[in-house]
Amino acid sequence: MKKTLLIFICFPLLIYSQEDLLEEIDTDSTGTQHTTAAFKGLKIVNFESTKLVAKKELTFIVSHRFGSLKNGIDTFFGLDEAVTRLNFVYGISDAINISVSRSSFLKIYEASIKYRLIRQEDNGFPFTIVGYNTILVNTALDKENLPLIEFIDRLGYTAQLLISRKIDTNFSVELAPTFFHDNYVSINEQDNSQFALGLGGRYKLNKRWSINADYGFHLNRANNSPFKNPLSIGIDIETGGHVFQMHFSNAQAMNTNGFLGQGNGDWSDGNLFFGFNLSRRF
């Protein structure tokens, strides 16, 4: 089963390595006008958006998520319990991105590929569809507490389909059916293979500001699980071609398996995490 999942996750890498297919994706011989800028950031808040970086462009993203605001001054409103994610994203082409990242949440290393399948057209196809696949390594699992653990137990996988539509100049929405798998789960009744449906949107307030939100419906969470569905709300500020994102979420993890499977905050009692993303293009 694990080998099958690995092949499934890596399959897009094999398909999109063919040069002729790259050329087909990058070439628009029909003169069709495509809808642009459904989202300005690579993420809506937690969920990936359908935006990709340009060909031969390298983007470095520093993502920071403070600890819970609920503890107040005892943890300096979460500053003492902050986690950071460093992420490099490179555009192989305008339609294919690869990335590597490291997060201090569970000391996770992650590699991913993001690839556009089809674009929304002004007077044609109504959606942009993007695939997103990741493989991660959880290096925080302790050998002393889990003496039988092997390297393969540290692995996790994600497969997502991102479907967005720019409704009008100001409003865009996205649907994200998601499969994710962790070879090790801490909840006894939790299936290793998990399913979720993400819903997100962006509303443009003016030329440089927008409000963003996303929510993840976990579809097979264990009954005894203490974790919650992630709800996140944020502001995007566009400055000189860069996007600065600030947000609140009830999930501290910033990788897909983490915020969907292990979000432990609760909006109803103020157990929230403030965070931001800073990006730099090269």
N, C-alpha and C positions, 0 to 999 in steps of 0.2 A: 504493500500500500504506500509506504513512504517513498519507494523508488518511483512508483507511478506518479505520485504528487510532484516529485522533483522534475520528472520529464514534462509534466503538464505545465509547470511554472516556467521552465526553460524553453519550451517549444517556440514562443515568439522570438527568442534570440536567434534560433536557427532559421526561422522563416525570414526575418528581416535582415539577415546577413547577406542575402542575395542582392547583388548590385542592380540587376534588372528591375527588381521590385522597388528598390529605393528610387530608381529613376521614374518609375510609374507614379509613385506617390508624389514626388517633387514636381512633376511636370503637369501643367494644366493647359492642354492643347485646345480645349473647347472655348476658352475665353470666359468661362463662368465666373460670376462675381460672388466671392465668398463673404459671409458675414464675419466680422472681426470683433475682437475685444469683448467677448462675452464675460470674461474675467480678466482682471489685470494682474492678479497674483497667481503663482503656481499652485497655491492652495486657496480654498474658499476660507476655511478657518482650520479645521482638522483634516477634512477630506481634500484629496487632490482635485484641482480644477482641470478643465480641458485645455488650459493654456500650456504651451511648450516653449522652451527657449529656442532661439534661432540657431541655424546651422553654424557650427564652429564657435559657438558662444559658450563660455564657461561662467556659470553663476555660483557664487559661494553664499550660502544662507546660514546665518546664525539664528537659531530658534531658542527662545528662553521661556521657561514656564516656572513661575514661582510656586512655592508651597501654598497650602490652603490659607485663604483669608480668614477663615473661621477662628483660627488660633490667635488672631490679633497681635498685640504688641509682644507676646511671648516669643513669637518667631519673626518679629518685625514684619507682620503681615505677609508671611511666606518667604521673605528674602533668605532666611536661614536654611530653607529646605528646597531651594531652586534646583531645577535640572536644565541641562543644555543639550542641544542637538546641533552638530556641525554637519553640513550637507553640501556636497559638490555636485552640480548638475551640468552635463555637457551635451550640446546638440550635435549628434552625428549628422543629422539633417534637420530640416525644418519640421519634419514629421516624426523623428525618433530621438528621444533623449535617454541617456543613461545617467545613473547617479550612484554615489556611495556616501554613506553617512555613519556617524557614531553618536549615540545618545547616552548620556549619563544615567538615564532611567533604565535600570537593569543592565547597564553597560552593553547596550545592543549595538552591534555592527550590522549594516544593512546595505544590500546592493539592489538596484531596481532598474527597470526599463519601462519607458512610457512612450506609446506610439499611437499616432493618429490614424484612424481607419477611414474616416470620412468627415467632410466639413459641411457645416450649414451653408446653404446657398441663399442668396437674397430672394430669388424667385424659383426655388427648386427644393432640394432636400431640406427638411425642416430642422435637422439636428446635427450637432458635431458629436462624433463618437470616438472615444479614446480608450485604449487598453492600458492597464497598469499592473505590472507584476513585480513582486519583490521576493527576496530570500534574506532571512536574518539569522544572526547567531546571538543567543542570549548567553553572555559570558559571566553573568552574575550568579548563576546557579552554583551553589556551594558543594564541593566534593565532600566536605566533612559531614554536611547534613544529608546529602544524597550520595552515599558511597558507590551506588551502582550506576550512577549517571555516566553516559557515554556522549561523545561529541554529537552524534546524530540526535540525541534528545534535546540538544540546545537549539535546534533549527526550527524555524517557522517560515510560513509561506503566505503570500497574498495574491489573489487574482481578482481584479476589478474591471468593470466596464463603466466608463464615465460617459454619461449621455446628457449633453447640455443643449439648451436653446436660449438664444437671445431674443426675448419677447419684443422688446423695443429698445430705444436708445438707452434707457435707464435701467431696465429690469432684465435679469438673466436667472435661469433656474438650472439645476442639475439633479439627475437621478444616478445613484451609484450602487447597483447590485454588486455584492461583495462576498467572496469566499475567502476565509482565512483558516489556517491550520497551524497549530502549535504541537510539536511532538511531545512536549511536556506541559501539562496543565496542573495547577495546584488544587483545583476543586474536583473532588472525587467523582461527582456525577456529571461533570462537564465533558461533552464530546470534544475530542481533539480537533475535529473538523467543524467549523462554525460558519454560520451564514448571517448576513446582515444586509439591510437596505438603507443606503444613505440618501438624504435629501438636503439640498443646499440651494442658496440663492444669494444674489447680489443686487442691491438697489443703489444706483448712482445718485448721490445727493447734489453734487456739482461737478465741475471739471476735474477736481483732484480728490474728492472725498466720496467714499461709498460705505454703506453698511452691509455687512455680510453675516450669514448665519448658516449653520448646518446641524443636522441631527442624524443619529444612527440608530435604526431599529434592529436590535439583535434578535434573530429569529429562532434560535434554539439555545438560549441561555439556561443553565441548570437551575432548578427550583431553589437550591440551597446557596446559590451564588450571591455574594454581597455586592457585586458590581452593578453599575447602572448604565443605562443608555446614555451616550454622550450628546449633550446639547451645548453648542458653542455659538457665541455672538461676538462680532468684532467690527473694527473700523479699518478700512484701507486708506492710506494717504499716499498719493502718487506725487513724487518729487523728482523732477529732472529725469524721467524715464525709469526711476526706481520706485518700488512699492514698499512702504513701511506699514506693517500690519500689527495692530494691537487688539487683544481679545480676552474674553472671559470664557472659561469652560469648566465643566465638572469632571474633566479627565486631564490628568497631568501628563500622561504619556503622549508623545508626538508621532509615533509610528502607528500604522493602521492596526496591527494586532493588539497594540497596547491600548489605544483609546477606545477601540470597540470592545475588547475583551476584558479590560482591567480598569475601567473608569470607576473610581470609588467616591466621587464627590456627589453632592446633592444640592440642586438649586433651591429647594424648599427650605433648607436650614442654613444657607449661606456658606456651604462647604464648597467653595469655588477656587479656581486657580487663574490668576492673571498672567498673561504672557505676551510676547511680541516676536516678530520675525524681522530680521534685518538682512538685506541681500545686497550683493555687489557683483556687477558684471565685469568680465574681463574679455 
